[in-house]
Amino acid sequence: MITVVAIMTAGIVLGYFLKNRTELIKINDKLVTWAIYLLLFILGVGIGANEVIMKSLPTLGLKALAITVGGVIGSIFLAWVTYIKFFKRKES
């Protein structure tokens, strides 16, 4: 865990000193995007190779759908409440 914190801290410090180099930031954005794609691909390979997950995929898929729909509905509801409470202008 200390390794993760140390690497994150080093990245924050490096980013602070390189924040004015826009070309480097653009390159970094592309590298981060491709790193995320690679990690997602490797995650997919890991899931596809795991027999337990593959056998229980229909059940997991239904649960994931229920969690996703609940999260979206909850987010929309709370965004609406926040808008009404803090951003909507009161009519006089």
Sequence and secondary structure as in RCSB ss.txt:
>XXXX:A:sequence
MITVVAIMTAGIVLGYFLKNRTELIKINDKLVTWAIYLLLFILGVGIGANEVIMKSLPTLGLKALAITVGGVIGS
IFLAWVTYIKFFKRKES
>XXXX:A:secstr
 HHHHHHHHHHHHHHHHTTT HHHHHHHHHHHHHHHHHHHHHHHHHHHH HHHHHTHHHHHHHHHHHHHHHHHHH
HHHHHHHIIIIIS    
